[in-house]
Amino acid sequence: MSAAGFIVAASDQFDFRATILSHGWLMLPPFRWDDDSGTLSYLLKSSSGELLRLQMSEARGGVRVALPQCARLNPALQAEVTTAVKQMLNIDWDLRPFYRAMRAHEGYAWLETERRGRILVCPSLWEDLAKVLLTTNCSWSQTINMTSQLCQLGAPCPADPDWRAFPTPQRVAALPRDELAAAVRAGYRTAWLHELARRITDGDIDLARWPTLDSDALFEAVKSLKGFGDYAAGTVARMLGHFNRIAIDTACHAMFAARHNGGVKGSAADIQAHYARFGRWQGLVMWMDIMRG
């Protein structure tokens, strides 16, 4: 059976590879990245419950999307997949104002030349929030392990049972907390993850509204969640296109010391003072400094 496929159009500011390599999310399931072929795969659970294997790769004028399990796509399903791809790759971000602003700052011409600035995210805010929570106060290898274990709670791909979709908040909320703790082994984060899933399931949190909030309101909405402090709020805000704050963690401290402070670890105040000159773009500049190379 031949695979269904289509092109999701993107502007000439867009660079597929630069976007994929903009975030460690590409290392977290259900994403799979094949560097040799330049293919990003994701196991998407559609609104109808169908599991779709998406294979995304660079194409002239945008992103080629192939679905190996489908011979053809009906218009509604193609529209749903298109929305998911655009969200994951932030295709609709207009980075022209960012590039214009950065021309005034020496040493940052590479951002425009390499078409940097987009950030790989998940197709649902629930998944992004859960993964951000699993990055707090731990090593990156721990984040990978916890996320992989959490994904084992999701629905398995019929063609590849080891590949599972990200579990829904309803699935996570339905588990007794001790069972969730045993499955994910996320320590004290388990209680916060369980509460987040329960509140979404119960309708206490309306994530559909969050992309429409301004920066301040979004920052406060994230911080209202248990376990989400300034770092987590700044990270989520950045992934939704708000860059007027920076999210400082160990990776940020290491980058700042190596790139801007002669190898010496700076304080949070030092980092904030350095990036303040970039104004509303400071959070994006900081992240691009971390991810450069």
C-alpha positions as CSV (number, residue, x, y, z in Angstrom):
1,M,0.0,0.0,0.0
2,S,1.5,3.4,-1.0
3,A,1.6,6.0,1.8
4,A,-0.6,9.0,1.7
5,G,1.3,12.3,1.8
6,F,1.1,16.0,1.3
7,I,3.0,19.2,1.7
8,V,2.4,21.7,4.5
9,A,3.4,25.0,3.1
10,A,5.9,27.3,5.0
11,S,7.4,30.7,4.3
12,D,11.0,31.2,3.1
13,Q,12.0,32.0,6.8
14,F,11.4,28.4,7.7
15,D,14.1,25.8,8.0
16,F,13.0,22.3,8.8
17,R,16.3,21.0,10.2
18,A,17.0,24.2,12.2
19,T,13.6,23.8,13.8
20,I,13.9,20.1,14.7
21,L,17.3,20.7,16.3
22,S,16.0,23.6,18.3
23,H,14.8,21.6,21.3
24,G,15.6,18.4,23.1
25,W,12.0,17.4,22.6
26,L,13.2,15.5,19.5
27,M,14.8,13.0,21.9
28,L,11.6,12.4,23.9
29,P,8.9,9.9,22.8
30,P,6.7,9.7,20.9
31,F,9.0,11.8,18.7
32,R,11.6,9.8,16.7
33,W,14.4,11.6,14.8
34,D,16.4,9.9,12.1
35,D,19.4,12.2,11.5
36,D,20.6,10.3,8.4
37,S,17.4,10.7,6.5
38,G,16.3,14.0,8.1
39,T,13.0,12.5,9.1
40,L,11.0,13.4,12.2
41,S,8.4,10.9,13.2
42,Y,5.6,11.3,15.7
43,L,2.8,8.9,16.8
44,L,-0.4,11.1,16.8
45,K,-3.7,10.0,18.3
46,S,-6.3,11.7,16.2
47,S,-9.5,13.2,17.5
48,S,-11.3,10.0,16.4
49,G,-8.9,7.8,18.3
50,E,-6.9,6.6,15.3
51,L,-3.2,6.3,15.7
52,L,-1.3,8.0,12.9
53,R,2.4,7.5,12.2
54,L,3.5,10.9,10.9
55,Q,6.8,11.1,9.0
56,M,7.9,14.7,8.4
57,S,10.8,15.8,6.3
58,E,12.1,18.8,4.4
59,A,10.4,19.7,1.1
60,R,10.6,22.5,-1.3
61,G,8.2,25.2,0.0
62,G,7.5,23.5,3.3
63,V,7.3,20.2,5.0
64,R,6.5,16.8,3.4
65,V,4.2,14.7,5.6
66,A,3.8,11.0,4.9
67,L,1.5,8.6,6.7
68,P,2.7,5.1,6.0
69,Q,-0.5,3.4,7.2
70,C,-2.8,5.4,5.0
71,A,-3.4,4.9,1.3
72,R,-5.4,8.2,1.3
73,L,-6.5,10.9,3.6
74,N,-10.0,12.4,3.9
75,P,-10.0,16.2,4.0
76,A,-10.9,16.3,7.7
77,L,-8.1,14.1,8.8
78,Q,-5.6,15.9,6.5
79,A,-6.7,19.2,8.1
80,E,-6.2,17.7,11.6
81,V,-2.7,16.5,10.7
82,T,-1.8,19.8,9.1
83,T,-2.8,21.6,12.3
84,A,-0.7,19.3,14.4
85,V,2.4,19.7,12.1
86,K,2.1,23.5,12.1
87,Q,1.9,23.5,15.8
88,M,4.8,21.1,16.4
89,L,7.1,23.1,14.0
90,N,5.6,26.6,14.8
91,I,5.4,27.1,11.1
92,D,3.1,30.2,11.3
93,W,5.5,32.2,13.5
94,D,6.6,35.4,11.7
95,L,10.2,35.8,12.6
96,R,10.9,38.8,10.4
97,P,10.6,41.3,13.3
98,F,13.0,39.1,15.3
99,Y,15.6,39.1,12.5
100,R,15.3,42.9,12.0
101,A,15.8,43.5,15.7
102,M,18.8,41.2,15.9
103,R,20.6,43.1,13.1
104,A,21.4,45.7,15.7
105,H,23.3,43.2,17.9
106,E,26.8,42.2,16.9
107,G,27.5,38.5,16.8
108,Y,23.9,37.4,16.0
109,A,23.8,37.5,12.2
110,W,23.8,33.7,12.2
111,L,20.2,33.7,13.5
112,E,18.9,35.1,10.2
113,T,21.4,33.4,8.0
114,E,20.6,30.0,9.4
115,R,16.9,30.8,9.7
116,R,16.9,30.0,13.5
117,G,14.2,31.0,16.0
118,R,11.5,28.3,15.7
119,I,11.2,25.8,18.5
120,L,10.0,22.2,18.3
121,V,7.0,21.6,20.5
122,C,4.3,19.0,21.0
123,P,1.0,18.9,19.3
124,S,-0.8,19.4,22.6
125,L,-0.1,21.8,25.4
126,W,-0.9,19.0,27.9
127,E,2.1,17.0,26.5
128,D,4.4,20.1,26.7
129,L,3.4,20.8,30.3
130,A,4.0,17.2,31.4
131,K,7.4,17.2,29.7
132,V,8.4,20.5,31.1
133,L,7.4,19.2,34.6
134,L,9.7,16.2,34.0
135,T,12.7,18.5,33.3
136,T,12.6,20.3,36.7
137,N,15.4,19.7,39.1
138,C,16.9,16.7,37.4
139,S,19.4,15.7,34.7
140,W,18.4,15.4,31.1
141,S,19.0,11.6,31.2
142,Q,16.4,11.4,34.0
143,T,14.0,13.5,31.9
144,I,14.4,11.0,29.0
145,N,13.8,8.1,31.3
146,M,10.7,9.5,33.0
147,T,9.2,10.6,29.7
148,S,9.8,7.2,28.2
149,Q,8.1,5.5,31.2
150,L,5.2,7.9,31.0
151,C,4.7,7.2,27.3
152,Q,4.4,3.5,28.2
153,L,0.9,4.4,29.5
154,G,-0.1,5.5,26.0
155,A,-1.8,3.5,23.2
156,P,0.6,1.2,21.3
157,C,1.1,1.6,17.5
158,P,-0.4,-1.5,15.8
159,A,2.5,-1.7,13.4
160,D,5.2,-1.2,16.1
161,P,4.0,-2.0,19.7
162,D,7.1,-0.5,21.2
163,W,6.1,2.9,19.9
164,R,3.3,4.4,22.0
165,A,1.3,7.6,21.7
166,F,1.6,10.1,24.6
167,P,-1.0,9.2,27.2
168,T,-4.1,11.4,27.5
169,P,-4.7,13.4,30.7
170,Q,-7.7,11.2,31.2
171,R,-5.5,8.1,31.2
172,V,-3.1,9.6,33.7
173,A,-5.8,11.0,35.9
174,A,-7.6,7.6,36.1
175,L,-4.6,5.9,37.6
176,P,-4.3,5.7,41.3
177,R,-1.3,7.9,42.3
178,D,0.7,5.0,43.7
179,E,0.3,3.2,40.3
180,L,1.4,6.3,38.4
181,A,4.4,6.6,40.7
182,A,5.4,3.0,40.1
183,A,5.0,3.4,36.3
184,V,6.8,6.7,35.8
185,R,9.2,6.8,38.7
186,A,9.1,10.6,38.8
187,G,9.5,11.0,42.5
188,Y,7.7,14.0,44.0
189,R,6.7,15.2,40.5
190,T,4.2,12.3,40.4
191,A,1.7,14.2,42.6
192,W,2.0,17.3,40.5
193,L,1.6,15.4,37.2
194,H,-1.4,13.5,38.6
195,E,-3.0,16.8,39.7
196,L,-2.4,18.5,36.4
197,A,-4.0,15.6,34.5
198,R,-7.0,15.5,36.9
199,R,-7.6,19.3,36.7
200,I,-7.5,19.1,32.9
201,T,-9.8,16.1,32.8
202,D,-12.2,17.8,35.3
203,G,-12.3,21.0,33.2
204,D,-10.6,23.1,36.0
205,I,-8.0,24.2,33.4
206,D,-8.9,25.3,29.9
207,L,-5.7,24.8,28.0
208,A,-7.5,25.8,24.7
209,R,-7.5,29.4,26.0
210,W,-3.9,29.6,26.9
211,P,-2.5,30.4,23.4
212,T,-4.7,33.4,23.3
213,L,-3.4,34.9,26.6
214,D,-0.9,37.7,26.7
215,S,2.6,37.1,28.2
216,D,1.8,38.2,31.7
217,A,-1.4,36.2,31.9
218,L,0.1,33.1,30.5
219,F,3.1,33.3,32.9
220,E,0.7,33.5,35.8
221,A,-1.5,30.7,34.5
222,V,1.5,28.4,34.3
223,K,2.8,29.4,37.7
224,S,-0.6,28.7,39.2
225,L,0.0,25.0,38.6
226,K,1.7,23.0,41.4
227,G,5.3,22.3,40.6
228,F,5.6,25.1,38.0
229,G,7.9,28.0,39.0
230,D,9.6,30.8,37.1
231,Y,11.7,28.4,35.1
232,A,8.8,26.2,34.0
233,A,6.6,29.2,33.3
234,G,9.3,30.9,31.2
235,T,9.9,27.7,29.3
236,V,6.2,27.2,28.4
237,A,5.8,30.9,27.5
238,R,8.8,30.6,25.1
239,M,7.3,27.6,23.4
240,L,4.1,29.6,22.9
241,G,5.9,32.5,21.3
242,H,6.4,34.8,24.4
243,F,10.0,35.8,24.8
244,N,10.1,38.7,27.2
245,R,11.2,36.6,30.1
246,I,14.1,34.1,30.3
247,A,13.9,30.7,31.9
248,I,17.1,30.0,33.9
249,D,18.3,26.5,34.6
250,T,21.6,24.6,34.7
251,A,21.8,24.5,30.9
252,C,21.4,28.3,30.8
253,H,24.1,28.8,33.5
254,A,26.5,26.5,31.7
255,M,26.0,28.3,28.4
256,F,26.3,31.8,29.9
257,A,29.6,30.9,31.6
258,A,31.0,29.4,28.4
259,R,29.8,32.0,25.9
260,H,29.6,35.2,27.8
261,N,31.4,35.1,31.1
262,G,34.9,33.8,30.5
263,G,34.1,30.3,31.9
264,V,32.9,31.7,35.2
265,K,29.4,30.8,36.5
266,G,27.3,33.9,36.7
267,S,24.3,34.6,39.0
268,A,20.7,34.7,37.8
269,A,20.9,38.4,38.1
270,D,24.0,38.5,35.8
271,I,22.2,36.4,33.2
272,Q,19.1,38.6,33.3
273,A,21.2,41.8,33.0
274,H,23.0,40.4,30.0
275,Y,19.9,39.5,28.1
276,A,17.8,42.5,29.1
277,R,19.2,44.4,26.1
278,F,17.3,42.2,23.8
279,G,14.0,43.4,25.1
280,R,11.0,41.4,24.1
281,W,13.2,38.9,22.3
282,Q,15.5,38.1,25.3
283,G,14.0,34.6,26.0
284,L,14.4,33.5,22.4
285,V,18.0,34.9,22.1
286,M,18.9,33.1,25.3
287,W,17.5,29.8,24.0
288,M,19.1,30.1,20.7
289,D,22.5,30.7,22.5
290,I,21.9,27.4,24.4
291,M,20.9,25.4,21.3
292,R,23.6,26.9,18.9
293,G,25.5,24.0,17.4
